[in-house]
Amino acid sequence: MAYLLKHPDDYTSALHRSEELKTLAEPYLTMRSQIPSGMELSADYEERRRHILHSFSATQTEWEDWHWQMKHRVTDVDTLAQLLPLEASELDVIAKTAQNYRWAVSPYYLSLIDSTNPLDPIRLQALPSLPELDDNFGEDDPMGEALTSPAPCITRRYPDRLIINVTNMCAMYCRHCQRRRNIGETDRHEPKNQLKSALEYIRNNPEIRDVLITGGDALLLSDQTLNWLLAELHAIPHVEIKRIGTRVPVTLPMRITDELVHILANYPPIYINTQYNHPKEVTLASKKAIDRLITAGVVMGNQAVLLKGINNEPHVMKKLNQELLKIRVRPYYIFHAKNVKGTRHFVPRIQDGLAIMDQLRGQTSGLAIPTYILNAPKGGGKTPLLPQYLLHLKGNRAILRTWEGKIVDYTTP
């Protein structure tokens, strides 16, 4: 074997290094089992799911129907009280917050909530809480999307790409949503004449090669509308790729039907970026949805939002990214939570994100390391944030800090 040919001192050094690396891995291995994963859902989950089905007098077939899930989204405290054993004071807080901010959650996502844990990451993302009423923080539109809309439904911040906002509808209205100003009191898709105007703008601007369809949740359009929109974009010669922004693999995986998969397969290349924020969201049902999308040739990526109290801890983010790779979803971005009114309690420190990136680098596969992004205010665009690895650069000499914190002097020819 090859190692027998090494100098004995080399072999001893390699064994020593192996032990060093093993020691570096131990803290995460110790913590990993304490971070809940959706792939390890307990009997409590099945009991909650059965209870929800019983409360709605529904069958398993209905549970798997995304139309049924949307029709039975939970939107009021009376229904919620029948489905989750919450205290009266907790229900009062939800009702009070709902006077200012609309909420809705699919039965599927509701079934993932651990009602015994007030800090459950699923619950925190799904159910309103009192800190949302803090009006001393944030803006309705911190990204200045209204200032970067040159045509109906369009947001444009970059030279070669843009967004089409097609709906305000979601299977669940995330409590950290950056576009909560658009939720309103009723669900509505953008009318077809507005979408036609957006398409005309794209046709008239040949530098646009990349179009992101989002909302709201783009996959809550009807199959017919989605098919029409993708076909129109596919027919524009300078549009090279279509992207779809959706959270349905996380909040409504049954939306990924055979019919939808057939539509998506007709218009390659399609890239879908979804938003898993915690390992609890990576479930068998979610994996099934991802598997179906991949059979359509869709390339999957994840754009997590860094949220205080949910995932702003290195071990949690590492487990999330590793769970995603196991279901063939590539961690793409970690977005620093935006300064949106009513979301102050979710906004972490930038130092939290940098610490996560520092502990991911070298500690896990590069495939599991997304880019940490802060969106510059008022449409300034995505700004990557990195720990400091280049300490000094002058001429051909660089002083570097490695992933282990070692200082290295590096000289180029």
CORHUHU-V553897 format. One record per backbone hydrogen bond with DSSP energy under -1.0 kcal/mol. NH is the residue of the N-H (numbers start at 0). CO is the residue of the C=O. E is the energy in kcal/mol with one decimal. If there is no record, write none. Layout:
# CORHUHU-V553897
NH:CO:E
NH:CO:E
This chain:
# CORHUHU-V553897
3:0:-1.5
4:1:-1.7
10:6:-1.9
11:7:-2.2
12:8:-2.3
13:9:-2.4
14:10:-2.2
15:11:-2.3
16:12:-2.7
17:13:-2.3
18:14:-2.0
19:15:-1.9
20:16:-2.5
21:17:-2.1
22:18:-2.1
23:19:-1.9
24:20:-1.5
25:21:-1.1
28:24:-2.0
29:25:-2.3
30:26:-1.7
31:27:-2.7
33:30:-1.8
34:31:-1.4
37:278:-2.6
39:36:-1.6
45:41:-1.1
46:42:-2.2
47:43:-2.5
48:44:-2.8
49:45:-2.6
50:46:-2.3
51:47:-2.4
52:48:-2.5
53:49:-2.6
54:50:-2.5
55:51:-1.8
56:53:-1.1
57:52:-2.8
62:58:-2.1
63:59:-1.6
64:61:-1.7
68:64:-2.1
69:65:-2.4
70:66:-2.4
71:67:-1.8
72:69:-1.3
73:104:-3.0
79:75:-2.2
80:76:-2.5
83:79:-2.6
85:83:-2.0
90:86:-2.1
91:87:-2.2
92:88:-1.7
93:89:-1.9
94:90:-2.5
95:91:-2.4
96:92:-2.6
97:93:-2.2
98:95:-1.0
99:96:-1.9
100:96:-2.3
104:73:-1.4
109:105:-2.5
110:106:-1.8
111:108:-1.3
112:109:-1.6
116:113:-1.7
119:116:-1.9
123:119:-2.5
124:120:-1.1
125:121:-1.4
126:122:-2.8
131:128:-1.8
132:129:-2.4
133:130:-1.7
138:338:-2.1
143:140:-1.8
146:143:-1.1
147:144:-1.1
153:150:-2.0
154:162:-1.9
155:147:-3.1
161:209:-1.6
162:154:-2.8
163:211:-3.1
164:152:-3.2
165:213:-3.1
167:187:-1.9
172:103:-2.1
173:171:-1.1
174:124:-2.2
176:173:-1.6
181:178:-2.3
189:165:-2.9
194:190:-1.8
195:191:-2.5
196:192:-1.5
197:193:-2.0
198:194:-2.4
199:195:-2.1
200:196:-2.0
201:197:-1.9
202:198:-2.5
203:199:-1.9
204:201:-1.4
207:204:-2.2
208:159:-2.5
209:159:-1.3
210:240:-1.8
211:161:-2.5
212:242:-3.2
213:163:-2.8
214:215:-1.2
216:168:-2.9
217:244:-1.7
219:216:-1.9
220:217:-1.5
225:221:-2.7
226:222:-2.6
227:223:-2.1
228:224:-2.7
229:225:-2.5
230:226:-2.1
231:227:-2.2
232:228:-2.2
233:229:-2.7
234:230:-1.3
235:232:-1.4
238:235:-1.6
239:208:-1.6
240:208:-1.9
241:268:-1.9
242:210:-3.2
243:270:-2.4
244:212:-3.0
245:272:-1.7
249:246:-1.5
250:246:-2.5
251:247:-2.3
254:251:-2.4
255:252:-1.6
256:254:-2.0
260:256:-2.5
261:257:-2.0
262:258:-1.8
263:259:-2.5
264:260:-2.0
265:262:-1.3
266:263:-1.4
270:241:-2.5
271:298:-2.5
272:243:-2.0
273:300:-2.5
280:277:-2.1
281:278:-1.5
282:280:-1.4
286:282:-2.6
287:283:-2.1
288:284:-1.6
289:285:-2.3
290:286:-2.9
291:287:-1.8
292:288:-2.1
293:289:-2.4
294:290:-1.7
296:293:-1.9
297:292:-1.8
298:269:-2.1
300:271:-2.4
301:329:-2.2
302:273:-2.9
303:332:-1.9
305:334:-3.5
307:345:-3.5
309:306:-2.0
310:306:-2.2
312:310:-1.2
316:312:-2.1
317:313:-2.4
318:314:-2.4
319:315:-2.5
320:316:-2.4
321:317:-2.3
322:318:-2.7
323:319:-2.2
324:320:-2.0
325:321:-1.4
327:324:-1.5
328:323:-2.5
329:299:-1.6
331:301:-2.6
332:301:-1.9
333:370:-2.6
334:303:-3.4
335:372:-3.2
336:305:-1.1
339:337:-2.3
340:138:-2.3
342:339:-1.9
345:342:-2.1
352:348:-1.1
353:349:-2.3
354:350:-2.3
355:351:-1.9
356:352:-2.3
357:353:-2.4
358:354:-1.9
359:355:-1.6
360:356:-2.2
363:359:-1.5
367:364:-1.7
368:365:-1.6
370:331:-2.1
372:333:-3.2
373:382:-2.4
375:380:-2.9
377:141:-2.5
379:375:-1.0
382:373:-2.0
384:371:-2.8
390:398:-2.5
391:398:-1.4
393:396:-2.5
396:393:-2.1
397:409:-3.4
398:391:-2.6
399:407:-3.0
400:388:-2.7
401:405:-2.8
404:401:-2.0
407:399:-2.9
409:397:-3.3
411:395:-2.6
